[in-house]
Amino acid sequence: MGLLSGLGSLGLGNIEKMDLFQEEDKKQKVLSSGSEEVKRPQEEEFIFDKQLVCPVCDKKIAVKIAKSGRAKLIASDLDLRPQYEFFDSSKYDTVVCESCGYSALTRYHKALAPSQVKAIRENISKSVNVTRYRETTYSYEQALERYRLCLACAMVKKAKNSEKAYICLKMAWLLRGYVESGELDKEEEKKQGMKDLEQESLRNAYTGFLDARQNESFPMCGMDEMTMDYLIAAIAYEINEMEAAARMVQSILVSNVASKRVKERALYLKDLIIEARKKA
């Protein structure tokens, strides 16, 4: 006998057996013949398969690409990492050739100079053993492996510092998403390791972008100068380089060419820097 006993005789037998204080995430599937369970979209709904041609070996590459406009943007991190509902786009911004191992971010997967092709063939293709995945989506571990291949190829082909920095930034975004996904909640040591690796990735991104800002022309990684300055300031804040972050923010706020949106972001970052200094 229980509090809900007897509901069965009223035609509510399905409720009679329910837990009065069930957790909210354990939603009842059916309360009546007219109600249906709301299904969470699957990750594969946000990606599609595309074929590209490898600029090193000329073979076709099957790659998974995020569907533009399919996922709903719900937030943007301080360092411009986009957050989408039900989906982490950072997993799907790499192109890896399973034949020769050449790997790059989608933005940089293009024709290479003969010297770069030679360098990839001699230093990557001869020894790499590319993991062949046939799953419909990439796991975080698989995506991380792909980013590491991108970084290795960028180093071998002597890519610009902006490209190497951008790979590091994207890798940091991926690692952050991995931690936030909850997949590592029962593996505290590994979770901390991913956090440490994110910081290392951000520090490398910071170093690379600073050098690129001095020696390369704009636009850079699809960004104008003021947006890049903001990004560098945000990364500086995240790695506790407060003085550098403050200087970059101030230069943006007094700029005559920075957009209203960039200045709004810089002003928000300035407030965060002030608070951080108070706590120091």
C-alpha positions in Angstrom: 0.0 0.0 0.0 1.3 3.4 -0.9 0.3 7.0 -1.3 -0.7 6.4 -4.9 -2.3 3.0 -4.5 -5.8 2.9 -6.0 -5.1 5.2 -8.9 -5.1 2.1 -11.1 -8.8 1.7 -10.5 -9.2 5.2 -11.8 -7.5 4.4 -15.1 -4.2 5.9 -13.9 -2.2 2.8 -13.3 0.8 4.3 -15.1 1.0 7.0 -12.5 0.4 4.6 -9.6 3.8 3.0 -10.1 5.7 6.2 -10.4 8.2 7.6 -7.8 6.7 10.7 -6.2 10.0 12.5 -6.0 11.6 11.2 -9.2 14.5 13.3 -10.6 13.4 15.8 -13.2 15.7 14.3 -15.8 13.9 11.0 -15.5 10.9 12.3 -17.4 7.9 10.1 -18.0 7.8 8.8 -21.5 4.0 8.7 -21.8 1.3 10.1 -19.5 -1.5 9.6 -22.0 -1.9 8.2 -25.5 -1.7 11.7 -26.9 1.7 12.8 -25.3 5.1 11.8 -26.7 8.7 11.9 -25.4 10.7 14.9 -26.6 13.9 13.5 -28.2 17.3 15.2 -27.9 18.8 15.9 -31.3 21.7 13.5 -32.2 25.1 14.9 -33.0 25.1 13.4 -36.5 22.2 15.7 -37.3 24.6 18.7 -37.2 27.2 17.3 -39.6 27.5 16.1 -43.1 30.1 14.2 -45.1 32.1 16.0 -47.8 34.8 14.9 -50.1 38.0 16.9 -50.6 41.2 16.3 -52.5 44.4 16.0 -50.6 47.0 18.6 -51.9 49.8 16.2 -51.0 48.8 12.8 -52.5 45.9 13.9 -54.7 43.6 11.2 -53.2 40.0 11.9 -52.1 39.4 12.6 -48.4 36.1 11.9 -46.7 35.6 14.6 -44.0 32.8 15.5 -41.6 31.8 19.1 -41.7 29.5 21.1 -39.4 26.3 22.2 -41.0 26.3 25.9 -41.3 23.3 27.4 -39.5 21.9 24.0 -38.4 23.0 24.4 -34.7 21.7 27.1 -32.4 24.3 29.4 -31.0 23.7 29.8 -27.3 26.8 31.6 -26.0 30.3 32.8 -26.9 33.3 32.4 -24.5 35.6 35.3 -23.7 38.1 34.0 -26.3 35.4 33.8 -28.9 34.7 30.1 -28.7 31.2 29.5 -29.9 28.9 27.3 -27.9 26.1 25.5 -29.7 23.1 23.7 -28.3 23.5 19.9 -28.4 26.7 20.1 -30.4 30.4 21.0 -30.2 31.6 22.4 -33.5 35.3 22.3 -32.4 35.3 18.5 -33.2 34.7 19.1 -36.9 37.2 21.7 -38.1 40.0 19.4 -39.1 40.8 17.6 -42.4 42.9 14.5 -42.2 44.1 12.4 -45.2 44.1 8.7 -44.2 46.4 7.9 -47.1 49.4 10.3 -46.5 48.6 11.8 -43.1 48.5 15.4 -44.3 46.2 17.3 -41.8 45.1 20.9 -41.5 42.3 23.0 -40.2 39.5 23.4 -42.8 40.5 27.0 -43.3 44.1 26.1 -44.2 43.4 22.9 -46.3 44.5 24.3 -49.6 47.2 24.0 -52.3 50.7 23.8 -50.8 54.1 24.9 -52.2 56.2 22.2 -53.7 58.7 22.5 -50.8 55.8 22.0 -48.3 54.5 18.9 -50.1 58.0 17.4 -50.1 58.4 18.1 -46.4 55.1 16.4 -45.6 55.9 13.4 -47.6 59.3 13.0 -46.1 58.5 13.8 -42.5 54.8 12.7 -42.1 53.7 10.3 -44.8 56.7 7.9 -44.5 56.1 7.2 -40.8 52.6 8.2 -39.9 50.0 5.5 -39.0 46.7 7.3 -39.3 43.8 5.9 -37.3 40.9 5.0 -39.5 37.6 5.9 -37.9 34.3 4.7 -39.3 31.9 6.0 -36.7 29.2 8.5 -37.6 30.7 11.2 -35.3 34.0 12.0 -33.7 34.7 11.4 -30.0 36.7 14.1 -28.1 39.7 11.7 -28.1 39.5 11.2 -31.8 39.1 14.9 -32.4 42.1 15.7 -30.2 44.2 13.2 -32.1 43.2 15.0 -35.4 44.3 18.4 -33.9 47.6 17.0 -32.9 48.2 15.8 -36.5 47.3 19.3 -37.7 49.8 20.8 -35.4 52.5 18.3 -36.5 51.9 19.0 -40.2 51.9 22.8 -39.6 55.3 22.5 -37.9 56.7 20.3 -40.7 55.4 22.5 -43.6 56.7 25.6 -41.7 53.3 27.2 -41.6 52.9 30.8 -40.5 52.8 31.4 -36.8 49.2 32.6 -37.1 48.1 29.2 -38.4 49.9 27.3 -35.7 48.5 29.7 -33.1 45.0 29.2 -34.5 45.3 25.4 -34.2 46.4 25.8 -30.6 43.4 28.0 -29.9 41.0 25.6 -31.5 42.6 22.7 -29.6 42.0 24.7 -26.4 38.4 25.1 -27.3 38.1 21.4 -27.9 39.7 20.5 -24.6 37.3 23.0 -22.8 34.4 21.3 -24.5 35.7 17.9 -23.4 35.8 19.0 -19.8 32.4 20.7 -19.9 30.8 17.6 -21.6 30.7 15.7 -18.3 32.4 12.7 -19.9 35.4 13.1 -17.5 33.4 13.7 -14.3 34.4 10.3 -12.9 38.0 10.6 -14.0 39.3 13.5 -12.0 43.0 13.0 -12.8 42.3 12.9 -16.5 39.9 15.8 -16.2 42.7 17.9 -14.6 45.1 16.8 -17.3 42.7 18.1 -19.9 42.5 21.5 -18.1 46.3 21.7 -17.9 46.5 20.9 -21.6 44.0 23.6 -22.4 46.2 26.1 -20.5 49.2 24.9 -22.4 47.3 25.3 -25.7 46.2 28.8 -24.8 49.8 29.8 -23.9 51.0 28.6 -27.3 48.2 30.4 -29.0 49.1 33.6 -27.2 52.8 33.4 -28.1 52.0 32.6 -31.8 49.4 35.3 -32.2 51.7 38.0 -30.6 54.5 37.1 -33.1 52.1 37.0 -36.0 50.6 40.4 -35.1 54.1 41.9 -35.5 55.2 40.0 -38.6 52.1 39.1 -40.6 49.5 41.1 -42.5 45.8 41.3 -41.9 43.2 39.9 -42.1 44.6 37.0 -40.1 42.7 33.8 -39.4 39.6 35.6 -40.8 40.0 38.5 -38.3 40.8 42.1 -38.6 43.4 43.8 -36.5 41.1 45.0 -33.7 39.4 41.6 -33.4 42.8 39.9 -33.2 43.9 42.4 -30.5 40.8 41.6 -28.5 41.4 37.9 -28.9 45.0 38.2 -27.7 43.8 40.2 -24.7 41.2 37.6 -23.8 43.8 34.8 -24.0 46.2 36.9 -21.9 43.5 37.2 -19.3 42.8 33.4 -19.4 46.5 32.6 -18.8 46.8 35.2 -16.1 48.9 37.7 -18.1 46.9 40.6 -16.6 49.3 43.5 -17.5 49.4 42.4 -21.2 45.6 42.0 -21.2 45.1 45.4 -19.7 47.3 47.1 -22.3 45.6 45.4 -25.2 42.2 46.3 -23.9 43.1 50.0 -23.4 44.4 50.2 -27.0 41.1 48.9 -28.3 39.0 51.2 -26.1 40.8 54.3 -27.5 40.9 53.1 -31.1 39.0 55.0 -33.8 38.7 51.9 -36.0 37.5 49.2 -33.5 33.9 48.2 -34.0 31.2 48.8 -31.4 30.9 45.1 -30.8 34.7 44.7 -30.2 34.7 47.7 -27.9 31.8 46.2 -25.9 33.7 42.9 -25.5 36.8 44.9 -24.5 34.9 46.9 -21.9 33.5 43.7 -20.4 37.0 42.2 -20.3 38.3 45.4 -18.6 35.8 44.8 -15.8 37.0 41.2 -15.4 40.6 42.4 -15.2 39.8 44.9 -12.5 38.1 42.2 -10.5 40.9 39.8 -10.9 43.4 42.5 -9.7 41.3 43.1 -6.6 41.5 39.4 -5.7 45.2 39.1 -6.4 
